[in-house]
Amino acid sequence: MVQKKKRKKWMKTRHKVITELARVVMTPYLRLKFGVKVEKFADQQNRPYLIVLNHQTVFDQFFVGMSFRGPIYYVATEDIFSNGWVSKLIKYVIAPIPIKKQTTDVQAVMNCARIAREGGTIAVAPEGNRTYSGRTAYIKPSIVKLVRALKLPLVIYRIEGGYGVQPRWTDVVRRGKMRAYVHQVVDPEEYKKMSDDELLALIQSGLNVDEACVSGTFYHKKNAEYLERVLYVCPKCGLSEFESHGDVVSCEKCGLKARYLPTKEFEGVGEELPFRFVADWYDYQCDFVNKMDYTAYVETPAYVEKADLWEVILYQRKNLLAKEIGISLYGDRIETTASDGTKQVYRFDDVSVITVLGRNKLNFYVGDRVFQLKGAKSFNALKYMNFYWRYKNTIGESEDGEFLGL
């Protein structure tokens, strides 16, 4: 009789040791760097949890780790698992749970269940994205299925002020204050009595943080730098491109200028601006795209620029296919043009998912292949995702007629 090979445990003793060492080293650094007040979870007890958190900065997982004792296993995008030896080191040190972004990943759920059975605590940001606007982004209803499948006490963890200190579109950290803390704990016996809609509403309201308000000051001499990673629609001239310097961002087509203040507010330069906060401009931009006729950009591209084109070999590495290749964004496709004039067409009908990673990388899935565009620092990946979802909305292939991917 052939015996089944015993599966190795996901949880390792080294995870606990490394977590404690990282906590000692990182806590004073993060408090100084981010001005963050992290509140310890005093009533943790000796039991595992499923932690859901809103996503504002690149260090959110460390804030969660500062609140809890012991190791936490974070659900993380597949991108960090496709960087060769670096990914292997991350996997060895903290063993995050890989998930394919913007998809229903059954294997990720199975891995979460495995860790829960071993008595581990799991953390996930159900937005699946860091906010560009300062408001908590769309939360997929599938988070409810994960909560019910794991049957763990549910922790709703809030991060406030992170958008002021480090908005997604920036490369710098502002001087300011932020807070990270356990907002609510819901035991399985309690959420078992709720309907799916009630549980989803509880999670959504608990994680709803709106930074489109004056909530202190957040200062850096480059306050507006790289706002062009999120802005591509001008209130005066429509689809455009932007450039930023210091605390001012300007439209390259019509010259409209806006100053980004330490209060997170906009101030028009030389003329009035119809937006007070980034969220106001972001909402206007979404509305503009949702009303846009994609067929107007089928013959002529809306944007032409250059970017590096990579192929992502999931959970292994990335292969550079072309450096600074020509990229054309149409209403129904993306085209690449090599230096020898060779064209490659990626029609939105053939693309299953488009998603933005980090500040300005773009992944798109075609069949069983994954491609990544990585442009210069000012590259705006968001518009590609928004155009893709506008097309899908128009032909009736999206669940929500106004969802633009974030």
Backbone hydrogen bonds in HBPLUS format (Angstrom, degrees):
<---DONOR---> <-ACCEPTOR-->    atom                        ^
c    i                          cat <-CA-CA->   ^        H-A-AA   ^      H-
h    n   atom  resd res      DA  || num        DHA   H-A  angle D-A-AA Bond
n    s   type  num  typ     dist DA aas  dist angle  dist       angle   num
A0015-HIS N   A0012-LYS O   3.09 MM   3  5.50 139.6  2.26 106.0 116.3     1
A0016-LYS N   A0013-THR O   3.10 MM   3  5.55 126.8  2.39 108.9 120.6     2
A0017-VAL N   A0013-THR O   3.30 MM   4  6.68 160.2  2.34 150.5 155.8     3
A0018-ILE N   A0014-ARG O   2.83 MM   4  5.94 174.2  1.83 157.8 159.5     4
A0019-THR N   A0015-HIS O   2.93 MM   4  5.92 154.1  2.00 139.1 147.0     5
A0020-GLU N   A0016-LYS O   3.08 MM   4  6.26 160.4  2.12 146.8 151.1     6
A0021-LEU N   A0017-VAL O   3.08 MM   4  6.36 159.2  2.12 150.0 155.7     7
A0022-ALA N   A0018-ILE O   2.84 MM   4  6.00 162.9  1.87 152.9 158.0     8
A0023-ARG N   A0019-THR O   2.89 MM   4  6.05 151.6  1.97 146.5 154.4     9
A0024-VAL N   A0020-GLU O   3.18 MM   4  6.40 155.6  2.24 144.2 149.3    10
A0025-VAL N   A0021-LEU O   3.08 MM   4  6.36 159.0  2.13 150.1 155.7    11
A0026-MET N   A0022-ALA O   2.73 MM   4  5.68 170.4  1.74 156.3 159.8    12
A0027-THR N   A0023-ARG O   3.12 MM   4  5.64 157.3  2.18 135.9 141.4    13
A0030-LEU N   A0026-MET O   2.83 MM   4  5.94 171.0  1.84 169.6 170.3    14
A0031-ARG N   A0027-THR O   3.09 MM   4  6.18 160.7  2.13 151.5 157.0    15
A0032-LEU N   A0028-PRO O   3.12 MM   4  6.21 154.3  2.19 141.3 147.6    16
A0033-LYS N   A0029-TYR O   2.79 MM   4  5.93 165.9  1.81 154.8 159.5    17
A0034-PHE N   A0030-LEU O   2.85 MM   4  5.55 165.8  1.87 142.9 147.8    18
A0035-GLY N   A0031-ARG O   3.04 MM   4  5.05 127.3  2.33 119.0 129.0    19
A0178-MET N   A0035-GLY O   3.17 MM 143  6.13 157.8  2.22 130.2 129.1    20
A0037-LYS N   A0178-MET O   2.85 MM 141  6.25 152.5  1.93 142.4 149.5    21
A0180-ALA N   A0037-LYS O   3.03 MM 143  6.31 158.2  2.08 150.0 148.3    22
A0039-GLU N   A0180-ALA O   2.99 MM 141  6.37 166.3  2.01 170.6 174.8    23
A0041-PHE N   A0067-SER O   2.84 MM  26  5.40 173.0  1.85 144.1 141.8    24
A0122-ILE N   A0049-TYR O   2.93 MM  73  6.35 156.6  1.99 162.7 165.3    25
A0050-LEU N   A0153-PRO O   2.96 MM 103  6.19 164.0  1.99 161.4 162.9    26
A0155-VAL N   A0050-LEU O   2.84 MM 105  6.06 169.0  1.85 153.5 154.8    27
A0051-ILE N   A0122-ILE O   2.71 MM  71  6.06 172.6  1.72 161.6 163.8    28
A0124-VAL N   A0051-ILE O   2.86 MM  73  6.28 155.5  1.92 163.2 170.2    29
A0052-VAL N   A0155-VAL O   2.86 MM 103  6.16 169.2  1.88 177.1 175.4    30
A0157-TYR N   A0052-VAL O   2.83 MM 105  5.96 175.3  1.83 170.8 170.4    31
A0053-LEU N   A0124-VAL O   3.17 MM  71  6.48 148.7  2.27 139.9 146.8    32
A0131-THR N   A0055-HIS O   3.38 MM  76  6.70 156.6  2.44 163.1 160.5    33
A0062-PHE N   A0059-PHE O   2.95 MM   3  5.42 133.1  2.18 111.5 123.9    34
A0063-PHE N   A0059-PHE O   3.32 MM   4  6.77 148.5  2.43 149.2 158.2    35
A0063-PHE N   A0060-ASP O   3.08 MM   3  5.18 120.3  2.45  97.1 111.8    36
A0064-VAL N   A0060-ASP O   3.12 MM   4  6.50 158.7  2.17 154.0 159.1    37
A0065-GLY N   A0061-GLN O   3.02 MM   4  6.22 158.4  2.07 140.4 146.6    38
A0066-MET N   A0062-PHE O   2.93 MM   4  6.18 135.0  2.14 140.8 152.2    39
A0066-MET N   A0063-PHE O   3.18 MM   3  5.10 129.2  2.45  92.5 105.7    40
A0067-SER N   A0064-VAL O   2.99 MM   3  5.29 141.6  2.14 105.4 116.7    41
A0073-TYR N   A0121-THR O   2.87 MM  48  6.18 172.5  1.88 156.3 158.4    42
A0123-ALA N   A0073-TYR O   2.99 MM  50  6.12 155.4  2.05 136.2 138.3    43
A0097-ILE N   A0074-TYR O   2.74 MM  23  5.92 165.6  1.76 145.2 150.4    44
A0075-VAL N   A0123-ALA O   2.92 MM  48  6.28 159.7  1.96 171.4 177.2    45
A0076-ALA N   A0097-ILE O   2.80 MM  21  5.78 161.3  1.83 143.9 149.6    46
A0099-ILE N   A0076-ALA O   2.96 MM  23  6.01 130.8  2.21 154.2 156.3    47
A0080-ILE N   A0077-THR O   3.35 MM   3  6.41 151.1  2.44 128.9 130.2    48
A0078-GLU N   A0099-ILE O   3.00 MM  21  5.50 127.0  2.29 155.4 149.4    49
A0081-PHE N   A0078-GLU O   2.93 MM   3  5.25 151.3  2.01 110.1 119.5    50
A0082-SER N   A0079-ASP O   3.25 MM   3  5.43 165.8  2.27 110.5 112.4    51
A0084-GLY N   A0316-GLN O   2.99 MM 232  5.69 147.2  2.10 143.1 153.2    52
A0087-SER N   A0084-GLY O   3.12 MM   3  5.54 121.5  2.48 106.6 119.2    53
A0088-LYS N   A0084-GLY O   3.20 MM   4  6.60 152.3  2.28 145.2 153.5    54
A0089-LEU N   A0085-TRP O   2.94 MM   4  6.19 149.5  2.03 146.6 154.1    55
A0090-ILE N   A0086-VAL O   3.02 MM   4  6.33 161.0  2.06 150.4 155.0    56
A0091-LYS N   A0087-SER O   2.90 MM   4  6.10 163.0  1.93 150.4 155.3    57
A0092-TYR N   A0088-LYS O   2.97 MM   4  6.12 152.2  2.05 140.9 148.4    58
A0093-VAL N   A0089-LEU O   2.90 MM   4  6.09 156.9  1.96 151.6 157.9    59
A0094-ILE N   A0090-ILE O   2.95 MM   4  6.01 175.2  1.96 159.0 159.7    60
A0095-ALA N   A0091-LYS O   3.01 MM   4  4.20 129.8  2.27 106.9 119.0    61
A0109-VAL N   A0105-ASP O   3.36 MM   4  6.78 153.1  2.44 145.9 152.5    62
A0110-MET N   A0106-VAL O   2.98 MM   4  6.31 155.4  2.04 150.4 157.7    63
A0111-ASN N   A0107-GLN O   2.90 MM   4  6.16 151.2  1.98 147.5 155.1    64
A0112-CYS N   A0108-ALA O   2.99 MM   4  6.25 152.8  2.07 144.6 151.9    65
A0113-ALA N   A0109-VAL O   2.96 MM   4  6.25 157.5  2.01 148.4 154.3    66
A0114-ARG N   A0110-MET O   2.96 MM   4  6.20 149.2  2.06 141.9 150.4    67
A0115-ILE N   A0111-ASN O   3.05 MM   4  6.35 157.9  2.10 148.6 153.2    68
A0116-ALA N   A0112-CYS O   2.90 MM   4  6.16 158.9  1.94 151.3 157.8    69
A0117-ARG N   A0113-ALA O   2.97 MM   4  6.20 152.9  2.05 145.5 152.1    70
A0118-GLU N   A0114-ARG O   3.17 MM   4  6.45 137.4  2.36 136.7 148.0    71
A0118-GLU N   A0115-ILE O   3.04 MM   3  5.00 125.1  2.35  93.8 108.6    72
A0120-GLY N   A0115-ILE O   2.93 MM   5  5.24 166.9  1.95 145.9 143.9    73
A0119-GLY N   A0116-ALA O   3.03 MM   3  5.09 156.4  2.09 102.3 109.4    74
A0128-GLY N   A0125-ALA O   2.91 MM   3  5.75 148.0  2.01 125.9 133.1    75
A0211-GLU N   A0134-GLY O   2.90 MM  77  4.76 157.4  1.96 123.4 129.3    76
A0136-THR N   A0209-VAL O   3.17 MM  73  5.61 132.6  2.41 139.0 151.6    77
A0138-TYR N   A0406-LEU O   3.35 MM 268  6.08 157.9  2.40 115.7 120.4    78
A0143-ILE N   A0140-LYS O   3.22 MM   3  6.27 174.9  2.23 130.1 130.7    79
A0144-VAL N   A0141-PRO O   3.03 MM   3  5.91 156.0  2.09 125.1 129.6    80
A0145-LYS N   A0142-SER O   3.09 MM   3  5.27 121.4  2.45  99.8 113.2    81
A0146-LEU N   A0142-SER O   3.28 MM   4  6.70 152.1  2.36 147.3 154.5    82
A0147-VAL N   A0143-ILE O   3.01 MM   4  6.32 160.4  2.05 150.1 154.8    83
A0148-ARG N   A0144-VAL O   3.01 MM   4  6.29 167.0  2.03 154.4 157.2    84
A0149-ALA N   A0145-LYS O   2.88 MM   4  5.97 150.0  1.97 142.6 151.5    85
A0150-LEU N   A0146-LEU O   3.05 MM   4  6.18 156.9  2.11 153.4 157.3    86
A0151-LYS N   A0147-VAL O   3.12 MM   4  6.20 150.5  2.21 147.2 155.0    87
A0154-LEU N   A0186-VAL O   2.83 MM  32  4.99 166.6  1.84 153.4 148.7    88
A0186-VAL N   A0154-LEU O   2.75 MM  32  4.99 162.8  1.78 149.4 155.5    89
A0156-ILE N   A0184-GLN O   2.82 MM  28  5.16 172.2  1.83 158.2 160.6    90
A0183-HIS N   A0156-ILE O   2.77 MM  27  5.53 150.8  1.85 155.8 165.9    91
A0184-GLN N   A0156-ILE O   3.31 MM  28  5.16 149.5  2.40 136.3 140.0    92
A0158-ARG N   A0181-TYR O   2.95 MM  23  5.65 151.5  2.03 174.9 172.0    93
A0181-TYR N   A0158-ARG O   3.05 MM  23  5.65 158.4  2.10 155.5 162.4    94
A0160-GLU N   A0179-ARG O   2.80 MM  19  5.18 170.2  1.81 160.1 163.6    95
A0179-ARG N   A0160-GLU O   2.80 MM  19  5.18 160.2  1.84 150.7 156.8    96
A0164-GLY N   A0161-GLY O   3.13 MM   3  5.31 126.2  2.43  99.3 112.8    97
A0165-VAL N   A0161-GLY O   3.10 MM   4  6.42 154.7  2.17 149.6 156.7    98
A0166-GLN N   A0162-GLY O   2.75 MM   4  5.78 168.6  1.76 152.9 156.7    99
A0174-ARG N   A0165-VAL O   2.78 MM   9  4.75 171.0  1.78 148.5 149.2   100
A0170-THR N   A0167-PRO O   3.17 MM   3  5.77 171.9  2.18 124.1 126.0   101
A0175-ARG N   A0219-TYR O   2.89 MM  44  5.11 166.6  1.90 140.9 140.8   102
A0219-TYR N   A0175-ARG O   3.01 MM  44  5.11 146.7  2.13 136.0 136.5   103
A0190-GLU N   A0187-ASP O   2.85 MM   3  5.29 134.1  2.06 110.3 123.4   104
A0191-TYR N   A0187-ASP O   3.12 MM   4  6.57 158.8  2.16 157.8 163.5   105
A0192-LYS N   A0188-PRO O   2.88 MM   4  5.76 136.5  2.07 145.0 155.5   106
A0193-LYS N   A0190-GLU O   3.34 MM   3  5.79 147.4  2.45 105.8 113.2   107
A0194-MET N   A0191-TYR O   3.14 MM   3  5.08 151.1  2.23  98.0 106.7   108
A0199-LEU N   A0195-SER O   2.96 MM   4  6.24 160.0  2.00 154.6 159.8   109
A0200-LEU N   A0196-ASP O   2.91 MM   4  6.09 162.4  1.94 151.1 156.1   110
A0201-ALA N   A0197-ASP O   2.94 MM   4  6.07 158.9  1.99 144.3 150.4   111
A0202-LEU N   A0198-GLU O   2.96 MM   4  6.16 147.7  2.07 141.3 150.0   112
A0203-ILE N   A0199-LEU O   3.06 MM   4  6.36 159.4  2.10 150.3 154.5   113
A0204-GLN N   A0200-LEU O   2.84 MM   4  6.06 167.3  1.86 155.8 159.8   114
A0205-SER N   A0201-ALA O   2.90 MM   4  5.97 165.7  1.92 147.2 151.2   115
A0206-GLY N   A0202-LEU O   2.96 MM   4  5.99 153.8  2.02 141.6 149.7   116
A0207-LEU N   A0203-ILE O   2.98 MM   4  6.11 145.0  2.10 147.7 155.8   117
A0208-ASN N   A0205-SER O   3.36 MM   3  5.02 154.0  2.43  93.1 100.6   118
A0218-PHE N   A0262-PRO O   2.71 MM  44  4.71 152.9  1.78 127.0 136.3   119
A0225-GLU N   A0222-LYS O   3.15 MM   3  5.32 153.6  2.22 109.0 117.0   120
A0224-ALA N   A0246-GLY O   2.95 MM  22  5.96 149.6  2.04 135.0 144.1   121
A0227-LEU N   A0224-ALA O   3.10 MM   3  5.78 142.4  2.25 149.9 143.4   122
A0229-ARG N   A0226-TYR O   3.05 MM   3  5.60 166.6  2.07 114.0 117.3   123
A0230-VAL N   A0227-LEU O   2.98 MM   3  5.68 162.3  2.01 119.9 125.2   124
A0231-LEU N   A0227-LEU O   3.00 MM   4  6.19 161.0  2.04 152.6 158.6   125
A0240-SER N   A0232-TYR O   2.85 MM   8  5.34 165.5  1.87 154.2 151.4   126
A0234-CYS N   A0238-GLY O   2.73 MM   4  4.76 175.6  1.74 135.3 134.1   127
A0238-GLY N   A0234-CYS O   2.93 MM   4  4.76 144.1  2.06 136.5 135.8   128
A0252-GLU N   A0241-GLU O   2.87 MM  11  5.73 178.3  1.87 162.3 162.1   129
A0243-GLU N   A0250-SER O   2.89 MM   7  5.41 152.5  1.97 151.6 160.8   130
A0250-SER N   A0243-GLU O   2.79 MM   7  5.41 162.5  1.82 156.2 161.8   131
A0245-HIS N   A0248-VAL O   2.89 MM   3  5.54 162.2  1.93 165.0 171.1   132
A0248-VAL N   A0245-HIS O   2.98 MM   3  5.54 170.5  1.99 141.1 142.6   133
A0260-TYR N   A0247-ASP O   2.78 MM  13  5.42 159.2  1.82 155.8 163.1   134
A0249-VAL N   A0258-ALA O   2.89 MM   9  5.45 161.6  1.93 158.4 163.1   135
A0258-ALA N   A0249-VAL O   2.90 MM   9  5.45 154.5  1.96 158.3 166.7   136
A0251-CYS N   A0256-LEU O   2.79 MM   5  5.13 152.1  1.87 145.5 155.2   137
A0255-GLY N   A0251-CYS O   2.97 MM   4  4.92 136.3  2.17 125.3 135.9   138
A0269-VAL N   A0257-LYS O   3.18 MM  12  5.32 161.1  2.22 132.9 128.8   139
A0259-ARG N   A0267-GLU O   2.75 MM   8  5.00 174.5  1.75 149.9 151.9   140
A0267-GLU N   A0259-ARG O   2.83 MM   8  5.00 135.1  2.04 140.6 152.1   141
A0261-LEU N   A0265-GLU O   2.80 MM   4  5.32 173.5  1.81 173.5 172.2   142
A0264-LYS N   A0261-LEU O   2.94 MM   3  5.43 157.2  1.99 125.1 126.7   143
A0266-PHE N   A0276-ARG O   2.68 MM  10  5.13 146.1  1.79 139.1 147.1   144
A0280-ASP N   A0277-PHE O   3.03 MM   3  5.31 128.4  2.31 103.4 116.1   145
A0281-TRP N   A0277-PHE O   3.32 MM   4  6.76 157.9  2.37 151.0 156.1   146
A0282-TYR N   A0278-VAL O   2.75 MM   4  5.95 160.9  1.78 157.4 164.1   147
A0283-ASP N   A0279-ALA O   2.87 MM   4  6.00 157.8  1.92 144.3 149.5   148
A0284-TYR N   A0280-ASP O   3.06 MM   4  6.27 157.2  2.12 143.1 149.3   149
A0285-GLN N   A0281-TRP O   2.89 MM   4  6.12 155.3  1.95 148.8 156.0   150
A0286-CYS N   A0282-TYR O   2.92 MM   4  6.22 158.3  1.97 151.3 156.6   151
A0287-ASP N   A0283-ASP O   2.95 MM   4  6.17 160.3  1.98 148.8 154.2   152
A0288-PHE N   A0284-TYR O   2.88 MM   4  6.10 154.0  1.95 147.1 154.7   153
A0289-VAL N   A0285-GLN O   3.00 MM   4  6.27 161.5  2.03 151.4 155.3   154
A0290-ASN N   A0286-CYS O   2.88 MM   4  6.07 156.9  1.93 149.5 156.5   155
A0291-LYS N   A0287-ASP O   3.12 MM   4  6.29 130.2  2.38 139.5 150.6   156
A0291-LYS N   A0288-PHE O   3.26 MM   3  5.35 139.7  2.43  96.9 107.8   157
A0292-MET N   A0289-VAL O   3.08 MM   3  4.89 151.1  2.17  98.2 107.2   158
A0296-ALA N   A0293-ASP O   3.04 MM   3  5.80 163.9  2.07 121.6 126.6   159
A0297-TYR N   A0294-TYR O   2.98 MM   3  5.68 164.1  2.00 119.0 124.2   160
A0331-GLY N   A0297-TYR O   2.75 MM  34  4.80 164.1  1.77 124.4 127.6   161
A0302-ALA N   A0329-LEU O   2.84 MM  27  5.83 145.2  1.96 163.1 170.6   162
A0329-LEU N   A0303-TYR O   2.89 MM  26  5.23 163.3  1.91 149.5 155.1   163
A0305-GLU N   A0327-ILE O   2.89 MM  22  5.28 161.5  1.93 152.4 158.6   164
A0327-ILE N   A0305-GLU O   2.66 MM  22  5.28 167.8  1.67 164.9 161.9   165
A0307-ALA N   A0325-ILE O   3.12 MM  18  5.59 151.6  2.21 145.4 153.3   166
A0325-ILE N   A0307-ALA O   2.86 MM  18  5.59 139.0  2.03 151.7 145.9   167
A0308-ASP N   A0374-LYS O   2.91 MM  66  5.17 168.9  1.93 134.4 133.0   168
A0374-LYS N   A0308-ASP O   3.00 MM  66  5.17 158.5  2.05 147.1 153.1   169
A0309-LEU N   A0322-ALA O   2.85 MM  13  5.24 168.3  1.86 160.4 164.4   170
A0321-LEU N   A0309-LEU O   2.78 MM  12  5.54 153.4  1.85 147.6 156.0   171
A0322-ALA N   A0309-LEU O   3.19 MM  13  5.24 155.3  2.26 143.0 144.2   172
A0310-TRP N   A0372-GLN O   2.85 MM  62  4.99 164.8  1.88 151.5 156.1   173
A0372-GLN N   A0310-TRP O   2.84 MM  62  4.99 158.2  1.89 138.1 140.1   174
A0311-GLU N   A0319-ASN O   2.81 MM   8  5.18 157.2  1.86 147.5 155.0   175
A0319-ASN N   A0311-GLU O   2.83 MM   8  5.18 165.8  1.85 155.0 157.4   176
A0312-VAL N   A0370-VAL O   2.76 MM  58  5.30 161.4  1.79 145.8 152.1   177
A0313-ILE N   A0317-ARG O   2.80 MM   4  5.28 156.5  1.86 156.5 163.4   178
A0316-GLN N   A0313-ILE O   2.86 MM   3  5.51 141.2  2.02 150.9 149.9   179
A0317-ARG N   A0313-ILE O   3.12 MM   4  5.28 140.0  2.29 134.8 145.6   180
A0326-GLY N   A0337-THR O   3.06 MM  11  4.79 151.8  2.14 152.4 144.5   181
A0337-THR N   A0326-GLY O   2.84 MM  11  4.79 150.3  1.93 131.6 138.6   182
A0328-SER N   A0335-GLU O   2.83 MM   7  5.09 161.1  1.86 154.6 157.9   183
A0335-GLU N   A0328-SER O   2.94 MM   7  5.09 164.1  1.96 147.2 152.6   184
A0330-TYR N   A0333-ARG O   2.92 MM   3  5.18 164.2  1.94 163.2 163.4   185
A0348-PHE N   A0332-ASP O   2.98 MM  16  5.57 176.9  1.98 137.3 137.9   186
A0334-ILE N   A0346-TYR O   3.01 MM  12  5.17 155.8  2.07 132.1 139.4   187
A0346-TYR N   A0334-ILE O   2.80 MM  12  5.17 163.3  1.82 165.7 170.0   188
A0336-THR N   A0344-GLN O   2.87 MM   8  5.18 159.9  1.91 149.9 156.7   189
A0344-GLN N   A0336-THR O   2.92 MM   8  5.18 148.3  2.02 144.8 151.0   190
A0338-ALA N   A0342-THR O   2.84 MM   4  5.19 166.0  1.85 153.2 154.5   191
A0341-GLY N   A0338-ALA O   2.92 MM   3  5.22 160.9  1.95 115.5 118.9   192
A0350-ASP N   A0347-ARG O   2.83 MM   3  5.39 145.1  1.95 113.7 123.8   193
A0351-VAL N   A0348-PHE O   3.23 MM   3  4.89 150.8  2.32  93.5 102.1   194
A0352-SER N   A0365-TYR O   2.90 MM  13  5.60 149.4  2.00 151.8 159.5   195
A0365-TYR N   A0353-VAL O   2.93 MM  12  5.33 159.7  1.97 154.1 159.9   196
A0355-THR N   A0363-ASN O   2.91 MM   8  5.39 161.0  1.95 155.5 160.8   197
A0363-ASN N   A0355-THR O   2.88 MM   8  5.39 171.8  1.89 168.7 169.8   198
A0357-LEU N   A0361-LYS O   2.81 MM   4  5.03 162.6  1.84 135.4 141.3   199
A0361-LYS N   A0357-LEU O   3.06 MM   4  5.03 163.6  2.08 162.8 159.7   200
A0362-LEU N   A0373-LEU O   3.00 MM  11  5.07 163.1  2.03 148.7 152.9   201
A0373-LEU N   A0362-LEU O   2.76 MM  11  5.07 155.4  1.82 147.8 155.8   202
A0364-PHE N   A0371-PHE O   2.90 MM   7  5.41 155.9  1.96 147.3 153.7   203
A0371-PHE N   A0364-PHE O   2.93 MM   7  5.41 175.1  1.93 157.2 157.5   204
A0366-VAL N   A0369-ARG O   2.87 MM   3  5.30 157.2  1.92 151.6 158.4   205
A0369-ARG N   A0366-VAL O   3.00 MM   3  5.30 161.7  2.03 128.3 131.9   206
A0379-PHE N   A0376-ALA O   2.93 MM   3  5.27 165.3  1.95 119.4 123.4   207
A0384-TYR N   A0381-ALA O   3.17 MM   3  5.64 132.1  2.41 109.8 120.9   208
A0386-ASN N   A0382-LEU O   2.94 MM   4  6.21 162.1  1.98 156.4 162.1   209
A0387-PHE N   A0383-LYS O   2.86 MM   4  5.98 159.0  1.91 146.6 151.9   210
A0388-TYR N   A0384-TYR O   3.01 MM   4  6.17 161.1  2.05 146.1 151.5   211
A0389-TRP N   A0385-MET O   3.01 MM   4  6.28 164.8  2.04 152.5 155.6   212
A0390-ARG N   A0386-ASN O   2.90 MM   4  6.05 147.3  2.01 144.0 153.7   213
A0391-TYR N   A0387-PHE O   3.02 MM   4  6.27 157.2  2.07 150.2 155.3   214
A0392-LYS N   A0388-TYR O   3.01 MM   4  6.36 160.3  2.05 147.8 153.4   215
A0393-ASN N   A0389-TRP O   2.79 MM   4  5.90 154.9  1.85 146.3 153.1   216
A0394-THR N   A0390-ARG O   2.98 MM   4  6.13 155.0  2.04 144.3 150.9   217
A0395-ILE N   A0391-TYR O   3.08 MM   4  6.40 155.0  2.15 153.2 158.7   218
A0397-GLU N   A0392-LYS O   2.83 MM   5  5.10 159.4  1.88 159.9 157.0   219
A0396-GLY N   A0393-ASN O   3.17 MM   3  5.08 155.1  2.23  98.9 105.9   220
A0403-PHE N   A0400-ASP O   3.20 MM   3  5.38 166.3  2.22 113.0 117.1   221
